[in-house]
């Protein structure tokens, strides 16, 4: 399928082979270098295989409609970037369905950076999800972001060099696109049995119309993201980091609670240079503390 915006075309595939996958993976492997944060080629293929056959039937019986895509962004037929995403329909706790997508990976090739292409790339992804799940309304687009306060100094430098942008500046770019920080202690479960959980991330969302998000929607989305994109169809109740997060959100859903969405701009405006790693909390915790100080004033 193809979805177009001015100057940019998005080609998607739900298979772990073929021209779209090969071109996507070539750019992806250049863009993402931290081992605990990225899938290897076999892992990506395993996720995409869940779109088909008996695996799809099993997952849809448990979680409802979904699609895992790799996407190749092109301008005038030339690759400029790519994305890997999971799109789903999630019950909102009020009798309706909400379209959500987890933007697992998104990148621009080095030669395509600085051309203002991230915004149309993200818009094309949301457009593709909206077209697939029309009954779910305007899609919510979730993504993990590096927490500059929790990254090791080595990872901070390595990832900034690979991305061609400082970690704080990367947060600023997403903030200008409208990303809000989800006020939830998010941890990425291990991407493979020999990997460790990744706790140097913050979770963000684009497209939320209010300053809070239903715990039912967040819990439903994470349940599908963990089961499909992270654990690749394996049981989710045996992974401690998954159980901890979903148990908390299920309890909040039962009592009709919401999860706050935080504007990152105030903290980003106050940051100059490399953030200190002084044990005083990560980006989300510092943002909450900053908001509370503002309320007291």
C-alpha positions as CSV (number, residue, x, y, z in Angstrom):
1,X,0.0,0.0,0.0
2,X,1.1,3.6,-0.4
3,X,0.2,6.8,1.5
4,X,1.3,10.1,0.2
5,X,2.0,13.6,1.5
6,X,3.6,16.4,-0.5
7,X,7.1,15.2,-1.4
8,X,7.0,12.1,0.7
9,X,5.5,8.6,0.0
10,X,5.2,5.8,2.6
11,X,5.3,2.2,1.4
12,X,4.4,-0.4,4.0
13,X,4.8,-4.1,4.3
14,X,3.6,-6.7,6.8
15,X,6.3,-9.3,5.7
16,X,9.8,-9.9,6.7
17,X,11.1,-10.2,3.2
18,X,11.0,-8.3,-0.1
19,X,12.2,-4.9,-1.3
20,X,10.4,-2.8,1.4
21,X,11.8,-4.9,4.3
22,X,15.3,-5.0,2.8
23,X,15.5,-1.2,2.3
24,X,13.9,-0.5,5.7
25,X,16.4,-2.8,7.5
26,X,19.4,-1.4,5.7
27,X,18.6,2.1,7.0
28,X,17.4,0.9,10.4
29,X,20.6,-1.0,11.1
30,X,22.6,2.2,10.4
31,X,20.4,4.4,12.6
32,X,20.0,2.3,15.8
33,X,23.2,1.1,17.5
34,X,22.4,0.5,21.2
35,X,21.9,-3.3,21.5
36,X,19.3,-3.4,24.3
37,X,17.0,-0.9,22.4
38,X,17.0,-2.6,19.0
39,X,15.8,-5.8,17.4
40,X,18.1,-7.9,15.3
41,X,16.9,-8.9,11.8
42,X,15.6,-12.2,13.1
43,X,13.5,-10.4,15.8
44,X,11.9,-8.1,13.3
45,X,11.1,-11.0,11.0
46,X,9.5,-12.9,13.9
47,X,7.3,-9.9,14.7
48,X,6.2,-9.6,11.1
49,X,5.4,-13.3,10.8
50,X,2.7,-12.8,13.5
51,X,0.7,-11.0,10.8
52,X,0.0,-14.4,9.0
53,X,-1.4,-17.9,9.5
54,X,-2.3,-19.5,12.8
55,X,-0.2,-17.0,14.7
56,X,-2.4,-14.2,13.6
57,X,-5.6,-16.1,14.4
58,X,-4.3,-16.8,17.9
59,X,-3.3,-13.2,18.6
60,X,-6.5,-11.7,17.1
61,X,-8.6,-14.1,19.2
62,X,-6.9,-12.7,22.3
63,X,-6.2,-9.0,21.5
64,X,-8.4,-8.1,18.5
65,X,-7.3,-6.6,15.1
66,X,-3.7,-5.6,14.7
67,X,-1.0,-5.1,12.1
68,X,2.8,-4.9,12.4
69,X,4.4,-3.0,9.6
70,X,7.7,-1.9,8.3
71,X,7.5,1.3,6.3
72,X,9.9,2.9,3.8
73,X,9.7,6.7,3.3
74,X,10.7,7.9,-0.1
75,X,11.0,11.2,-1.9
76,X,11.0,11.1,-5.7
77,X,11.5,7.4,-5.5
78,X,14.6,7.6,-3.3
79,X,14.6,6.2,0.3
80,X,14.9,8.9,3.0
81,X,13.9,7.0,6.1
82,X,11.7,4.4,7.6
83,X,9.6,3.2,10.5
84,X,8.5,0.0,12.2
85,X,5.1,0.2,14.0
86,X,2.3,-1.8,15.5
87,X,-1.2,-0.6,14.9
88,X,-4.1,-1.9,17.0
89,X,-7.7,-1.2,18.2
90,X,-8.1,-0.8,21.9
91,X,-11.3,-0.6,24.1
92,X,-11.4,2.8,25.7
93,X,-13.4,1.7,28.8
94,X,-16.5,3.5,27.6
95,X,-17.8,1.1,25.0
96,X,-15.8,2.5,22.1
97,X,-12.6,1.5,20.3
98,X,-9.5,3.7,20.0
99,X,-6.9,3.3,17.2
100,X,-3.4,3.2,18.6
101,X,0.0,2.7,17.1
102,X,3.4,2.1,18.7
103,X,6.1,3.7,16.7
104,X,8.7,1.1,17.6
105,X,11.4,2.6,15.4
106,X,11.6,5.7,13.2
107,X,14.6,7.1,11.4
108,X,15.8,9.5,8.7
109,X,18.9,8.6,6.7
110,X,21.9,10.8,7.4
111,X,21.7,12.4,3.9
112,X,18.0,13.2,4.4
113,X,18.3,15.0,7.8
114,X,17.7,18.7,8.1
115,X,15.1,18.7,5.3
116,X,12.0,18.9,7.6
117,X,11.0,15.3,6.7
118,X,10.2,13.9,10.1
119,X,6.9,15.8,10.4
120,X,5.5,14.4,7.1
121,X,6.9,11.0,7.9
122,X,5.0,10.9,11.2
123,X,1.9,12.3,9.6
124,X,2.1,9.6,6.9
125,X,2.3,6.9,9.6
126,X,-0.7,8.2,11.4
127,X,-2.6,8.4,8.1
128,X,-1.8,4.8,7.3
129,X,-3.1,3.7,10.7
130,X,-6.2,5.8,10.4
131,X,-6.9,4.2,7.0
132,X,-6.5,0.7,8.3
133,X,-8.6,1.2,11.4
134,X,-11.2,3.8,10.5
135,X,-13.6,2.7,13.3
136,X,-11.0,3.8,15.9
137,X,-11.0,7.5,15.3
138,X,-7.9,9.7,15.2
139,X,-5.0,7.4,16.1
140,X,-2.9,7.9,19.2
141,X,0.8,7.4,18.3
142,X,3.0,6.1,21.1
143,X,6.8,6.0,21.1
144,X,9.8,5.4,23.4
145,X,12.3,8.1,23.8
146,X,15.8,8.1,25.3
147,X,15.9,9.6,28.8
148,X,19.0,11.8,28.8
149,X,19.1,11.7,32.6
150,X,19.2,7.9,32.7
151,X,21.5,7.0,29.8
152,X,25.1,6.1,30.5
153,X,27.6,8.7,29.4
154,X,28.9,6.2,26.8
155,X,25.4,5.5,25.4
156,X,24.6,9.2,25.3
157,X,27.6,9.9,23.1
158,X,27.3,6.9,20.9
159,X,23.6,7.3,20.2
160,X,23.9,11.1,19.6
161,X,26.7,10.5,17.1
162,X,24.7,7.8,15.3
163,X,21.6,9.9,15.2
164,X,23.4,13.1,14.3
165,X,21.6,15.0,17.1
166,X,22.0,15.5,20.8
167,X,19.6,13.5,23.0
168,X,18.0,16.6,24.5
169,X,17.6,18.2,21.1
170,X,15.9,15.0,19.9
171,X,13.4,15.5,22.7
172,X,12.9,19.1,21.6
173,X,12.1,18.0,18.0
174,X,9.4,15.6,19.2
175,X,8.0,18.1,21.6
176,X,7.6,20.5,18.6
177,X,5.7,17.8,16.9
178,X,3.3,17.7,19.8
179,X,4.7,14.7,21.8
180,X,3.6,14.6,25.5
181,X,5.3,12.5,28.1
182,X,3.1,9.8,29.7
183,X,3.3,10.1,33.5
184,X,3.9,6.4,34.0
185,X,7.0,4.5,35.2
186,X,7.6,2.8,31.8
187,X,10.2,0.1,31.3
188,X,10.8,-1.7,28.1
189,X,10.7,-5.5,28.7
190,X,13.6,-7.6,27.3
191,X,13.4,-7.8,23.6
192,X,14.9,-11.4,23.8
193,X,15.6,-13.9,26.5
194,X,19.2,-12.9,26.7
195,X,18.5,-9.2,26.9
196,X,17.9,-7.0,30.0
197,X,15.0,-4.7,30.6
198,X,15.6,-1.1,29.4
199,X,14.8,1.5,32.0
200,X,16.6,4.5,30.3
201,X,13.5,5.5,28.3
202,X,10.5,7.7,28.7
203,X,7.1,6.9,27.0
204,X,5.4,9.6,24.9
205,X,2.3,10.0,22.9
206,X,1.2,12.2,19.9
207,X,-2.4,13.0,19.0
208,X,-4.0,12.9,22.5
209,X,-6.6,15.7,22.5
210,X,-6.5,16.2,26.3
211,X,-3.9,16.5,29.1
212,X,-4.7,13.0,30.4
213,X,-5.2,9.6,28.9
214,X,-7.5,6.8,30.0
215,X,-5.7,4.1,31.9
216,X,-7.8,1.6,30.0
217,X,-6.4,2.8,26.7
218,X,-2.8,2.9,27.9
219,X,-3.1,-0.5,29.5
220,X,-4.8,-2.0,26.4
221,X,-2.2,-0.5,24.1
222,X,0.8,-1.6,26.2
223,X,-0.7,-5.1,26.6
224,X,-0.8,-5.5,22.8
225,X,2.6,-3.8,22.2
226,X,4.3,-6.0,24.8
227,X,2.6,-9.2,23.5
228,X,3.3,-8.6,19.8
229,X,6.2,-6.3,19.2
230,X,8.3,-7.1,22.3
231,X,7.5,-10.7,23.2
232,X,6.5,-11.8,19.7
233,X,3.5,-13.8,20.7
234,X,5.0,-15.4,23.8
235,X,2.9,-15.4,27.0
236,X,3.1,-12.1,28.8
237,X,2.3,-13.2,32.3
238,X,5.7,-14.7,32.9
239,X,7.7,-11.4,32.4
240,X,8.0,-9.4,35.6
241,X,8.3,-6.0,34.0
242,X,5.2,-6.7,31.9
243,X,3.1,-7.9,34.8
244,X,4.1,-5.0,37.0
245,X,3.1,-2.4,34.5
246,X,-0.1,-4.0,33.3
247,X,-1.3,-4.9,36.9
248,X,-1.0,-1.2,37.9
249,X,-2.8,0.0,34.7
250,X,-5.6,-2.6,35.0
251,X,-6.3,-1.4,38.6
252,X,-6.4,2.2,37.4
253,X,-8.7,1.2,34.6
254,X,-11.1,-0.5,37.0
255,X,-11.5,2.6,39.0
256,X,-11.8,4.9,36.0
257,X,-8.5,6.7,36.5
258,X,-6.5,8.6,33.9
259,X,-2.8,9.0,33.4
260,X,-1.4,12.5,33.1
261,X,0.3,13.7,29.9
262,X,3.1,16.1,30.6
263,X,4.3,19.0,28.4
264,X,8.1,18.5,28.2
265,X,8.7,22.1,27.0
266,X,9.3,23.7,30.5
267,X,12.1,21.3,31.4
268,X,13.6,21.3,27.9
269,X,13.8,25.1,28.0
270,X,15.7,24.9,31.3
271,X,18.3,22.4,30.0
272,X,21.6,23.5,28.7
273,X,24.4,21.1,27.8
274,X,24.5,17.5,28.8
275,X,22.0,16.7,31.6
276,X,23.5,15.7,35.0
277,X,23.3,12.0,36.0
278,X,23.2,12.7,39.7
279,X,20.6,10.2,40.9
280,X,17.9,12.8,41.3
281,X,15.5,11.1,38.9
282,X,14.8,10.8,35.2
283,X,13.2,13.2,32.8
284,X,9.7,12.3,33.7
285,X,10.3,12.6,37.5
286,X,12.0,16.0,37.0
287,X,9.2,17.2,34.8
288,X,6.6,16.3,37.4
289,X,8.7,18.0,40.1
290,X,8.9,21.1,37.9
291,X,5.2,21.2,37.4
292,X,4.5,20.9,41.1
293,X,6.9,23.8,41.9
294,X,5.0,25.8,39.3
295,X,1.6,25.0,41.0
296,X,3.0,26.1,44.4
297,X,4.0,29.4,43.0
